[in-house]
Amino acid sequence: MSRRDLPAVLIRDAEPFHEADWRALWAAYVAFYKADVPERVTAYTWNRILDPASPVNCLMAVDAQSERVIGFAVTILHDGTWSEKPVCYLEDLFVTPEARGKGVARKLIETLACRGRGRGWHRLYWQTHADNATARALYDKLARLTSFVRYDLDL
């Protein structure tokens, strides 16, 4: 299926009825990174996505014809220290294997960027594995690669 053969994709905020679809994609996303996220954390994440008081949000990419969820973007909007405006961290981005390369991830990121411009955010930022060449090919077209190196200290 070429990019132009892909049915229209709608980007929507996550709603309670998206839970089963999101969970299926979430499981595939976690497996892609060879990680293990306990069920209680998955449930907690979903509950925060739906909580209007939470800074965690999720956009769903939905095939307009089938109404099937084919991707998601989980974000965290937070204050920063280098600007008076909030910044948005795109923590999790996933598109189903059959929809990859068809513009779905681009549409999710561009929707976030448009939303951020409209709401006065300072920046949208994200990270990926250095060897994720497919994702990085898109990211290099959309954003500036920085020279920061990430360190993790598990507590």
Secondary structure, DSSP 8 states (H G I E B T S, - for coil): --GGGS--EEEEE--GGGHHHHHHHHHHHHHHTT----HHHHHHHHHHHH-TTSSEEEEEEEETTT--EEEEEEEEEE--SS-SS-EEEEEEEEE-GGGTTTTHHHHHHHHHHHHHHHHT-SEEEE---TT-HHHHHHHHHHS------------
